[in-house]
């Protein structure tokens, strides 16, 4: 699942003018910190994303190196096989020389190879001139035959030695290329490791700033709840009291949408945390948009954060005002972005309203993104939209 942009998160309740509480100053105090932390988060996330792209690019290069290595290693195996075969063939030729000498006999080989017996000695050992001539012709014939055989074997051996030397040079070049690729691969792996370490460092900074942002949001919520308690005391003890109840069929729940500890929506209609109307599922604006559709037959889509709804309603020709009405939407704007919006179910005519809402922190359950029905001072809202 992918994180969705928060369309409306914490309730940012403020008080009407008669209550001695500086909502703007307090809202700015927290909003400025939240916005500054968000700017850091955005910057660190951007750096992390860039480093992630570099890692993926380096990994693509490593994959290409693997292909090149496999090709060169296949070539080395072929060249090595050729080299080994040539060595075998050379040994076979050397053995053939030995066998030829043995076949001709040690004496004949010595006569024609070493040429130690003189013509005079041969004549003296002959029975007749004819015998001498026959011996001379035989000697010449055997010498020529042996010389031709040995010359051919030596020539073949020289050819094989040359091929062996050529193959050895090819092997050296191929192994050199293999070594260069291995060095390049190690360099890329080291760069991937360094880049991933840098990315992890930025991710740690993101987590740290998100934790600090949540802490500020919780401080802001505590200040808001203190302000509501002050409003309750000012209105005769009537405060923000949860009276329970059902969301009435709102389609997003814990099974198909999740709101995390930072008030981010996950899942939803498209898996990115949205509700199909242009809001985060289980956010305050999402619930009110759905409730308007249920009560009035049309859905205000893509109206932005809660603080934007008054202007969006006016642009759509819908009446807005300062007086609460049943069946209207109460909007808190004085607390700054993102604001909060509720559906006014009942004017209790005692200075309080019964409202239905989503995403009032810890109301209706633990944490963000829960439904609640509450009785609150009417002065908690700066605007009402009369759908």
Secondary structure in CASP SS format (residue, H / E / C, confidence):
PFRMAT SS
TARGET T0000
AUTHOR 0000-0000-0000
METHOD secondary structure of the structure
MODEL  1
X C 1.00
X C 1.00
X C 1.00
X C 1.00
X C 1.00
X C 1.00
X C 1.00
X C 1.00
X C 1.00
X C 1.00
X C 1.00
X C 1.00
X C 1.00
X C 1.00
X C 1.00
X C 1.00
X C 1.00
X C 1.00
X C 1.00
X C 1.00
X C 1.00
X C 1.00
X H 1.00
X H 1.00
X H 1.00
X H 1.00
X H 1.00
X H 1.00
X H 1.00
X H 1.00
X H 1.00
X H 1.00
X H 1.00
X H 1.00
X H 1.00
X H 1.00
X H 1.00
X H 1.00
X H 1.00
X H 1.00
X H 1.00
X H 1.00
X H 1.00
X H 1.00
X H 1.00
X H 1.00
X H 1.00
X H 1.00
X H 1.00
X H 1.00
X H 1.00
X H 1.00
X H 1.00
X H 1.00
X H 1.00
X H 1.00
X H 1.00
X H 1.00
X H 1.00
X H 1.00
X H 1.00
X H 1.00
X H 1.00
X H 1.00
X H 1.00
X H 1.00
X H 1.00
X H 1.00
X H 1.00
X H 1.00
X H 1.00
X H 1.00
X H 1.00
X H 1.00
X H 1.00
X H 1.00
X H 1.00
X H 1.00
X H 1.00
X H 1.00
X H 1.00
X H 1.00
X H 1.00
X H 1.00
X H 1.00
X H 1.00
X H 1.00
X H 1.00
X H 1.00
X H 1.00
X H 1.00
X H 1.00
X H 1.00
X H 1.00
X H 1.00
X H 1.00
X H 1.00
X H 1.00
X H 1.00
X H 1.00
X H 1.00
X H 1.00
X H 1.00
X H 1.00
X C 1.00
X H 1.00
X H 1.00
X H 1.00
X H 1.00
X H 1.00
X H 1.00
X H 1.00
X H 1.00
X H 1.00
X C 1.00
X C 1.00
X C 1.00
X C 1.00
X H 1.00
X H 1.00
X H 1.00
X H 1.00
X H 1.00
X H 1.00
X H 1.00
X C 1.00
X C 1.00
X C 1.00
X H 1.00
X H 1.00
X H 1.00
X H 1.00
X H 1.00
X H 1.00
X H 1.00
X H 1.00
X H 1.00
X H 1.00
X H 1.00
X H 1.00
X H 1.00
X H 1.00
X H 1.00
X H 1.00
X H 1.00
X H 1.00
X H 1.00
X H 1.00
X H 1.00
X H 1.00
X H 1.00
X H 1.00
X H 1.00
X H 1.00
X H 1.00
X H 1.00
X H 1.00
X H 1.00
X H 1.00
X H 1.00
X H 1.00
X H 1.00
X H 1.00
X H 1.00
X H 1.00
X H 1.00
X H 1.00
X H 1.00
X H 1.00
X H 1.00
X H 1.00
X H 1.00
X H 1.00
X H 1.00
X H 1.00
X H 1.00
X H 1.00
X H 1.00
X H 1.00
X H 1.00
X H 1.00
X H 1.00
X H 1.00
X H 1.00
X H 1.00
X H 1.00
X H 1.00
X H 1.00
X H 1.00
X H 1.00
X H 1.00
X H 1.00
X H 1.00
X H 1.00
X H 1.00
X H 1.00
X H 1.00
X H 1.00
X H 1.00
X H 1.00
X H 1.00
X H 1.00
X H 1.00
X H 1.00
X H 1.00
X H 1.00
X H 1.00
X H 1.00
X H 1.00
X H 1.00
X H 1.00
X H 1.00
X H 1.00
X H 1.00
X H 1.00
X H 1.00
X H 1.00
X H 1.00
X H 1.00
X H 1.00
X H 1.00
X H 1.00
X H 1.00
X H 1.00
X H 1.00
X H 1.00
X H 1.00
X H 1.00
X H 1.00
X H 1.00
X H 1.00
X H 1.00
X H 1.00
X H 1.00
X C 1.00
X C 1.00
X C 1.00
X C 1.00
X C 1.00
X C 1.00
X E 1.00
X E 1.00
X C 1.00
X C 1.00
X C 1.00
X C 1.00
X C 1.00
X C 1.00
X C 1.00
X C 1.00
X C 1.00
X C 1.00
X C 1.00
X C 1.00
X C 1.00
X C 1.00
X E 1.00
X E 1.00
X E 1.00
X C 1.00
X C 1.00
X C 1.00
X C 1.00
X C 1.00
X E 1.00
X E 1.00
X E 1.00
X E 1.00
X C 1.00
X C 1.00
X C 1.00
X E 1.00
X E 1.00
X E 1.00
X C 1.00
X C 1.00
X C 1.00
X C 1.00
X C 1.00
X E 1.00
X C 1.00
X C 1.00
X C 1.00
X H 1.00
X H 1.00
X H 1.00
X H 1.00
X H 1.00
X H 1.00
X H 1.00
X H 1.00
X H 1.00
X H 1.00
X H 1.00
X H 1.00
X H 1.00
X C 1.00
X C 1.00
X C 1.00
X C 1.00
X C 1.00
X C 1.00
X C 1.00
X C 1.00
X C 1.00
X H 1.00
X H 1.00
X H 1.00
X H 1.00
X H 1.00
X H 1.00
X H 1.00
X H 1.00
X H 1.00
X H 1.00
X C 1.00
X C 1.00
X C 1.00
X C 1.00
X E 1.00
X E 1.00
X C 1.00
X C 1.00
X C 1.00
X C 1.00
X C 1.00
X C 1.00
X E 1.00
X E 1.00
X E 1.00
X E 1.00
X E 1.00
X C 1.00
X C 1.00
X C 1.00
X C 1.00
X C 1.00
X C 1.00
X C 1.00
X E 1.00
X E 1.00
X E 1.00
X E 1.00
X E 1.00
X E 1.00
X E 1.00
X E 1.00
X C 1.00
X C 1.00
X C 1.00
X C 1.00
X E 1.00
X E 1.00
X E 1.00
X E 1.00
X E 1.00
X E 1.00
X E 1.00
X C 1.00
X C 1.00
X C 1.00
X C 1.00
X C 1.00
X C 1.00
X C 1.00
X C 1.00
X C 1.00
X C 1.00
X C 1.00
X C 1.00
X E 1.00
X E 1.00
X E 1.00
X E 1.00
X E 1.00
X E 1.00
X E 1.00
X H 1.00
X H 1.00
X H 1.00
X C 1.00
X C 1.00
X E 1.00
X E 1.00
X E 1.00
X C 1.00
X C 1.00
END
